[in-house]
Amino acid sequence: PTSSGRPGVTACRPTAGATCRRGSSAGRREWVFRMGLFESAKKKPPPRPRSPAEKPDYKALESKYNFTAAELHTMEARFLQLYDTDTDLIAYDVFCAQPEVAMCPICSTFVQHNYALKPDAPPGLTFSQFVSVLSPLSVKASREDKVRYALLAVGAQGHGADARVSRADYANFIRIAMGERIPPHVCDAIADQVIVSRDKRRHRKAKDDREG
């Protein structure tokens, strides 16, 4: 503190760690500054804009997918953190980079086969698609839903016993699932063995059905 030259008034020069008297001009400036920071801290940042093209219908989504309304609210918060404000969509690579998805190659493969690689595909997922892609991974999903999801992920055509998975799709799935741990030619060899074995079993079953 230094004398201000006026009787009974002490001025203050703010320094790091110093506290100024509120009655001084420097102290008032310091107090206003600190209060401004306090008021700024109390203000919540504005929410990111929601997609105008789609407002979630929680009741419809809850009845269709394996999530509760509370879980859907949490998922919407995640969606709003990740989506592109220019397209109102979550880009495919951003979706697949989520830890839950990155640890599950079936999910990322499903997105590639059923969304990203389709002709004229949009640049990402809507909120409803975001929910639908994650729904079969829920603990509440049935075994049939999980099997159908896995078959569709590797390019299967049809469902159940009628499902068809091409050799190329299966080899691609193995490469995605195993990463760099298995060379591409080994993935191809595994796919060949699996597809040949599958076709032999199907032919045998068809023969037994005809003879039976």
Phi, psi and chi 1 to 4 in degrees:
 res  aa     phi    psi   chi1   chi2   chi3   chi4
   1 PRO       -  143.9   -9.0   18.1      -      -
   2 THR  -129.3  157.8   58.0      -      -      -
   3 SER   -72.6  138.1  173.5      -      -      -
   4 SER   -87.8   -6.7   63.5      -      -      -
   5 GLY    91.2   -9.3      -      -      -      -
   6 ARG  -109.4  137.6  -70.2 -179.2  -65.8  169.6
   7 PRO   -59.6  133.2  -18.6   29.4      -      -
   8 GLY    78.7    2.1      -      -      -      -
   9 VAL  -118.7  128.6  176.9      -      -      -
  10 THR  -116.6  124.7  -57.3      -      -      -
  11 ALA   -88.9  167.6      -      -      -      -
  12 CYS  -139.4  136.3  167.6      -      -      -
  13 ARG  -105.8  110.2 -174.5  177.0  -65.2  110.3
  14 PRO   -61.6  131.4  -17.6   29.1      -      -
  15 THR  -129.4  168.4   57.9      -      -      -
  16 ALA   -61.9  125.1      -      -      -      -
  17 GLY    82.7   -3.7      -      -      -      -
  18 ALA   -89.7  150.9      -      -      -      -
  19 THR  -114.3  126.2  -58.4      -      -      -
  20 CYS   -92.8  151.9  -61.6      -      -      -
  21 ARG   -71.5  134.9  -71.8 -178.2   56.2 -175.5
  22 ARG   -66.9  -22.7 -173.5  170.8  166.4 -179.0
  23 GLY   -75.4  -15.2      -      -      -      -
  24 SER   -90.3  162.5   66.8      -      -      -
  25 SER   -65.7  -43.4   58.7      -      -      -
  26 ALA   -64.7  -38.2      -      -      -      -
  27 GLY   -64.8  -39.0      -      -      -      -
  28 ARG   -64.3  -41.6  -77.3 -166.3  -63.4  -87.1
  29 ARG   -61.6  -42.0  -71.8 -164.8  -60.9  -89.1
  30 GLU   -64.7  -40.7  177.9   72.8    5.7      -
  31 TRP   -66.0  -43.6 -179.7   77.6      -      -
  32 VAL   -63.1  -40.8  169.5      -      -      -
  33 PHE   -62.1  -46.7  173.7   72.7      -      -
  34 ARG   -65.3  -39.7  -70.3 -178.1 -178.1  -85.6
  35 MET   -66.5  -34.4  -75.4  -57.5  -65.0      -
  36 GLY   -62.9  -42.4      -      -      -      -
  37 LEU   -63.7  -39.2  -69.5 -179.6      -      -
  38 PHE   -63.9  -44.7  176.0   75.0      -      -
  39 GLU   -66.0  -36.7  -68.9  -62.4  -31.1      -
  40 SER   -65.8  -37.3  -63.2      -      -      -
  41 ALA   -66.8  -29.9      -      -      -      -
  42 LYS   -74.9  -23.1  -71.3 -163.6  -58.2 -179.0
  43 LYS   -78.6  129.4  -66.3  178.9 -179.7  178.2
  44 LYS   -80.1  142.9  -65.9 -178.3  178.9  179.9
  45 PRO   -64.6  147.6   22.3  -32.4      -      -
  46 PRO   -62.7  140.5   23.2  -33.1      -      -
  47 PRO   -67.1  150.6   25.4  -33.4      -      -
  48 ARG   -68.4  144.3  -64.3 -172.7   64.1  177.3
  49 PRO   -64.4  137.7   23.7  -33.5      -      -
  50 ARG   -80.6  151.6  174.9 -179.3  -68.6  170.9
  51 SER   -59.9  122.7  165.6      -      -      -
  52 PRO   -70.9  -17.6   26.7  -34.1      -      -
  53 ALA   -80.7  -19.5      -      -      -      -
  54 GLU  -147.4  119.4 -179.0 -177.9   25.5      -
  55 LYS  -108.5  119.9  -65.8 -177.0  179.2  179.0
  56 PRO   -58.2  132.2  -23.7   33.9      -      -
  57 ASP   -99.2   94.4 -176.6  -16.9      -      -
  58 TYR   -62.5  -37.8  -68.8  109.0      -      -
  59 LYS   -64.4  -44.4  -71.2 -174.4  178.0  179.5
  60 ALA   -65.1  -43.0      -      -      -      -
  61 LEU   -66.9  -38.6  -68.0  172.9      -      -
  62 GLU   -65.6  -36.9 -173.9  177.8    8.2      -
  63 SER   -75.1  -23.1   64.3      -      -      -
  64 LYS   -95.5  -33.0 -173.2  175.1 -178.9 -180.0
  65 TYR  -117.8  175.9  -59.6  111.8      -      -
  66 ASN   -91.4   43.4  -61.4  -60.2      -      -
  67 PHE  -133.5  146.7  -61.4  112.4      -      -
  68 THR   -82.8  169.5   64.2      -      -      -
  69 ALA   -60.5  -40.3      -      -      -      -
  70 ALA   -63.6  -41.5      -      -      -      -
  71 GLU   -66.0  -36.2  -70.1  171.0  -28.6      -
  72 LEU   -66.5  -37.0  -70.7  169.1      -      -
  73 HIS   -61.7  -43.0  -83.2  -75.5      -      -
  74 THR   -63.9  -39.9  -58.5      -      -      -
  75 MET   -67.1  -35.6  -64.9  175.6   72.6      -
  76 GLU   -65.3  -38.6 -174.5 -167.0   10.2      -
  77 ALA   -61.5  -40.5      -      -      -      -
  78 ARG   -65.1  -42.2  170.8   74.6   69.7   86.7
  79 PHE   -58.2  -44.4 -178.4   86.6      -      -
  80 LEU   -69.6  -21.4  -67.1  175.4      -      -
  81 GLN   -77.7  -28.4  -71.0  176.6  -17.4      -
  82 LEU  -106.6  -19.8  -59.9  176.5      -      -
  83 TYR   -73.7  158.0   84.9  115.2      -      -
  84 ASP   -86.0  120.6 -172.9  -33.4      -      -
  85 THR   -68.8  -17.0   54.2      -      -      -
  86 ASP   -80.7  -32.9  -66.6  -31.4      -      -
  87 THR  -110.0  -13.8   63.0      -      -      -
  88 ASP    63.1   25.7  -63.6  -33.2      -      -
  89 LEU  -128.2  155.7  -56.2  170.8      -      -
  90 ILE   -89.7  120.9  -71.4 -176.1      -      -
  91 ALA   -60.6  147.4      -      -      -      -
  92 TYR   -58.9  -42.9  -59.7  117.4      -      -
  93 ASP   -68.3  -33.6   57.9  -23.5      -      -
  94 VAL   -67.7  -42.5  174.0      -      -      -
  95 PHE   -61.0  -46.4  175.2   85.6      -      -
  96 CYS   -72.0  -15.9  -67.4      -      -      -
  97 ALA   -83.8   -8.4      -      -      -      -
  98 GLN   -61.3  140.3  -64.1  178.5   95.9      -
  99 PRO   -54.5  -41.3  -26.2   33.7      -      -
 100 GLU   -63.7  -33.6  -55.5   91.2  -30.4      -
 101 VAL   -84.6  -40.4  178.3      -      -      -
 102 ALA   -60.7  -28.5      -      -      -      -
 103 MET   -83.2   -5.3  -66.6  170.1   57.0      -
 104 CYS  -125.4   91.1  179.9      -      -      -
 105 PRO   -61.4  -25.7   20.0  -32.0      -      -
 106 ILE   -62.0  -40.8  -71.4  178.5      -      -
 107 CYS   -65.0  -47.5 -175.7      -      -      -
 108 SER   -66.0  -35.8   57.2      -      -      -
 109 THR   -67.3  -38.8  -51.4      -      -      -
 110 PHE   -59.4  -44.8  179.2   88.1      -      -
 111 VAL   -62.8  -41.6  170.5      -      -      -
 112 GLN   -63.9  -48.0  -67.2  -63.4  -41.5      -
 113 HIS   -69.8  -40.0  -90.2  -68.4      -      -
 114 ASN   -99.1   -9.2  -65.9  -85.3      -      -
 115 TYR  -133.9  -65.6  -67.9   98.5      -      -
 116 ALA   -63.4  -38.0      -      -      -      -
 117 LEU   -90.0    0.4  -62.1  179.6      -      -
 118 LYS   -73.2  147.3  -76.6 -169.4  171.7 -177.9
 119 PRO   -59.9  139.7  -21.8   32.6      -      -
 120 ASP    58.1   30.9  -58.2  -37.4      -      -
 121 ALA   -67.8  140.0      -      -      -      -
 122 PRO   -67.0  168.6   24.9  -33.4      -      -
 123 PRO   -78.0    6.3   26.6  -34.5      -      -
 124 GLY  -178.1 -167.6      -      -      -      -
 125 LEU  -104.9  141.1  -59.1  172.6      -      -
 126 THR   -77.3  174.9   65.6      -      -      -
 127 PHE   -65.1  -41.1  179.0   67.7      -      -
 128 SER   -62.0  -41.2  -66.4      -      -      -
 129 GLN   -67.6  -38.0  -67.9  169.4  -21.0      -
 130 PHE   -56.0  -44.8  174.0   75.4      -      -
 131 VAL   -69.1  -44.0  173.0      -      -      -
 132 SER   -66.0  -35.7   68.4      -      -      -
 133 VAL   -67.8  -35.8  169.5      -      -      -
 134 LEU   -85.4  -18.6  -64.9  175.8      -      -
 135 SER   -57.6  -45.2 -179.4      -      -      -
 136 PRO   -65.7  -13.9  -22.4   34.7      -      -
 137 LEU   -85.5   -8.5  -56.7 -180.0      -      -
 138 SER   -67.3  149.5  168.1      -      -      -
 139 VAL   -65.1  -18.5  -65.3      -      -      -
 140 LYS   -86.3   -7.1  -67.6 -178.8  -72.8 -174.2
 141 ALA   -71.1  143.7      -      -      -      -
 142 SER   -74.1  162.8   66.9      -      -      -
 143 ARG   -62.6  -38.3 -177.7  176.0   62.5 -179.6
 144 GLU   -61.8  -41.1  -69.1   75.1   14.3      -
 145 ASP   -63.5  -40.5  -74.8  -16.4      -      -
 146 LYS   -68.1  -40.3  -68.4 -179.2 -177.6  -66.4
 147 VAL   -65.5  -44.4  170.1      -      -      -
 148 ARG   -61.0  -40.4 -175.4 -179.2  -59.1  112.3
 149 TYR   -61.4  -45.4 -172.6   75.5      -      -
 150 ALA   -65.7  -39.9      -      -      -      -
 151 LEU   -65.6  -43.5  -71.4  171.9      -      -
 152 LEU   -65.2  -31.0  -69.1  172.5      -      -
 153 ALA   -64.0  -34.5      -      -      -      -
 154 VAL   -98.8   17.0  -64.5      -      -      -
 155 GLY    88.2   21.7      -      -      -      -
 156 ALA   -67.3  144.7      -      -      -      -
 157 GLN  -110.0  124.3  -58.0  -63.1  -39.6      -
 158 GLY    92.1 -173.2      -      -      -      -
 159 HIS  -134.5  157.7  -57.4  -63.1      -      -
 160 GLY    60.2 -135.1      -      -      -      -
 161 ALA   -67.1  -19.5      -      -      -      -
 162 ASP   -89.8    0.2  -63.9  -33.4      -      -
 163 ALA   -67.3  142.5      -      -      -      -
 164 ARG  -125.9  127.2  -64.4  -70.5 -174.8  -88.4
 165 VAL  -119.1  123.6  179.7      -      -      -
 166 SER   -74.4  158.0   70.8      -      -      -
 167 ARG   -62.0  -41.7  174.5 -134.5  178.0 -109.8
 168 ALA   -63.6  -42.3      -      -      -      -
 169 ASP   -63.7  -42.5  -74.2  -30.1      -      -
 170 TYR   -67.2  -41.0 -166.8   75.2      -      -
 171 ALA   -63.2  -40.2      -      -      -      -
 172 ASN   -63.7  -40.2 -176.7   55.5      -      -
 173 PHE   -62.6  -42.8  172.2   73.5      -      -
 174 ILE   -61.8  -41.8  -64.6  173.8      -      -
 175 ARG   -62.0  -42.3  -78.9 -167.4  -71.5  -89.1
 176 ILE   -67.1  -42.3  -66.7  173.8      -      -
 177 ALA   -68.1  -38.7      -      -      -      -
 178 MET   -96.0  -12.5  -58.4  -52.8  -64.5      -
 179 GLY    63.3 -133.9      -      -      -      -
 180 GLU   -93.0    6.1  -62.5  179.2   -6.8      -
 181 ARG   -72.7  -23.8  -71.2  174.9  -71.7  179.3
 182 ILE  -124.4  129.1  -64.5 -178.3      -      -
 183 PRO   -63.0  153.5  -18.4   29.5      -      -
 184 PRO   -55.8  -39.6  -25.6   34.2      -      -
 185 HIS   -67.0  -29.2   71.7  -82.8      -      -
 186 VAL   -71.7  -40.1  176.1      -      -      -
 187 CYS   -58.9  -42.5  -65.0      -      -      -
 188 ASP   -63.6  -40.5  -66.8  -21.8      -      -
 189 ALA   -65.7  -40.8      -      -      -      -
 190 ILE   -63.3  -43.7  -66.3  173.4      -      -
 191 ALA   -61.7  -40.5      -      -      -      -
 192 ASP   -60.7  -45.8  -72.9  -23.7      -      -
 193 GLN   -63.6  -42.9  -67.7  177.2    0.9      -
 194 VAL   -66.3  -45.2  170.3      -      -      -
 195 ILE   -66.9  -42.3  -64.0  -60.3      -      -
 196 VAL   -62.9  -44.6  168.8      -      -      -
 197 SER   -62.5  -41.1  176.3      -      -      -
 198 ARG   -62.3  -45.6  178.8 -158.2   66.6 -178.0
 199 ASP   -65.6  -37.2  -69.3  -17.6      -      -
 200 LYS   -62.4  -44.0  -75.2 -178.3  177.5  179.9
 201 ARG   -63.1  -39.3  -72.4 -164.6  -55.5  -89.4
 202 ARG   -67.1  -41.5  -79.3 -178.0  171.0  160.8
 203 HIS   -64.5  -40.8  -70.6  -44.1      -      -
 204 ARG   -63.3  -42.8 -170.1 -178.3  -51.8  118.6
 205 LYS   -64.9  -41.6 -175.7  177.5 -177.0  -57.1
 206 ALA   -63.4  -38.9      -      -      -      -
 207 LYS   -65.0  -43.8 -179.0  179.8  178.7 -178.9
 208 ASP   -62.8  -38.2  -67.7  -18.0      -      -
 209 ASP   -65.6  -38.6  -69.4  -18.1      -      -
 210 ARG   -68.2  -41.0  -73.1 -166.1  -58.0  -91.7
 211 GLU   -77.1  -26.3  -66.5  177.0   -7.5      -
 212 GLY   -82.3      -      -      -      -      -
